Amino acid sequence: MLATFILGVLAGFGAPYAEPRIKEALKSVLLADAPIEPLEMRGFSLALCLLGAAILSMIFGSPHAAPLALGAVVGVFGPRLMEKWKARKTPDYDS
């Protein structure tokens, strides 16, 4: 179950990096006729990364949907939350 969670985190974290490659692959097939909006492309790349993570999870023998989805949420929003945490202002008690 932990391996499935880690695969979900990797899928969520890697989706923005996979998006340009997926867009290039789809350019010759779909994008000539009907252009895809950027938000749709982000969702599609996340879905493909999750599908790949689910296939790997089935190969490893621990296919659980809940840890995979929770890991994807952590992978997508984790970097943003870390940036917000680092940017917070700490009070100066010395002055």
C-alpha positions as CSV (number, residue, x, y, z in Angstrom):
1,M,0.0,0.0,0.0
2,L,2.9,2.3,0.7
3,A,4.4,1.6,-2.7
4,T,1.0,2.6,-4.3
5,F,1.0,5.8,-2.3
6,I,4.6,6.6,-3.5
7,L,3.6,5.8,-7.1
8,G,0.7,8.2,-6.8
9,V,3.0,11.0,-5.4
10,L,5.4,10.4,-8.3
11,A,2.5,10.5,-10.8
12,G,1.2,13.8,-9.3
13,F,4.6,15.4,-9.1
14,G,5.7,14.2,-12.6
15,A,2.5,15.2,-14.5
16,P,3.6,18.8,-15.2
17,Y,7.0,17.5,-16.5
18,A,5.2,14.9,-18.7
19,E,2.8,17.4,-20.1
20,P,5.0,18.8,-22.9
21,R,5.9,15.3,-24.1
22,I,2.3,14.2,-24.1
23,K,1.3,17.4,-26.0
24,E,4.0,16.7,-28.6
25,A,2.8,13.1,-29.0
26,L,-0.8,14.3,-29.4
27,K,0.0,17.1,-31.8
28,S,-0.1,15.0,-34.9
29,V,-3.2,13.0,-33.8
30,L,-5.6,15.4,-32.1
31,L,-4.4,18.9,-31.9
32,A,-4.6,19.6,-35.6
33,D,-8.4,19.2,-35.7
34,A,-9.5,20.3,-32.2
35,P,-7.0,22.2,-30.0
36,I,-7.0,21.2,-26.4
37,E,-7.2,23.9,-23.7
38,P,-4.3,24.2,-21.3
39,L,-6.4,23.1,-18.3
40,E,-7.6,20.1,-20.2
41,M,-4.1,19.2,-21.2
42,R,-3.0,19.3,-17.5
43,G,-5.8,17.1,-16.5
44,F,-5.1,14.7,-19.3
45,S,-1.4,14.5,-18.5
46,L,-2.3,13.8,-14.8
47,A,-4.7,11.1,-15.9
48,L,-2.1,9.4,-18.1
49,C,0.5,9.6,-15.3
50,L,-2.0,8.0,-12.9
51,L,-2.9,5.3,-15.4
52,G,0.8,4.5,-15.7
53,A,1.1,4.5,-11.9
54,A,-1.9,2.2,-11.6
55,I,-0.4,-0.2,-14.2
56,L,2.9,-0.3,-12.2
57,S,0.9,-0.8,-9.0
58,M,-0.8,-3.8,-10.5
59,I,2.5,-5.2,-11.7
60,F,4.0,-4.8,-8.2
61,G,0.9,-6.7,-6.8
62,S,-0.6,-4.0,-4.5
63,P,-3.3,-2.3,-6.6
64,H,-5.2,0.1,-4.2
65,A,-7.1,3.0,-5.5
66,A,-7.3,5.2,-2.4
67,P,-3.5,5.4,-1.7
68,L,-2.9,6.1,-5.4
69,A,-5.4,9.0,-5.4
70,L,-4.2,10.4,-2.1
71,G,-0.6,10.2,-3.3
72,A,-1.6,12.0,-6.5
73,V,-3.1,14.8,-4.4
74,V,0.0,15.1,-2.3
75,G,2.1,15.0,-5.5
76,V,0.1,17.8,-7.1
77,F,-0.3,20.1,-4.2
78,G,2.8,19.2,-2.1
79,P,5.2,21.5,-3.9
80,R,2.8,24.4,-3.7
81,L,2.3,23.9,0.0
82,M,6.0,23.7,0.6
83,E,6.6,27.0,-1.2
84,K,3.9,28.6,0.8
85,W,5.3,27.2,4.0
86,K,8.8,28.5,3.2
87,A,7.5,31.9,2.2
88,R,5.6,32.5,5.5
89,K,6.9,35.2,7.7
90,T,8.0,34.3,11.2
91,P,7.5,36.9,13.9
92,D,10.6,38.6,15.3
93,Y,10.5,38.3,19.0
94,D,13.7,40.1,19.6
95,S,12.5,43.5,18.7
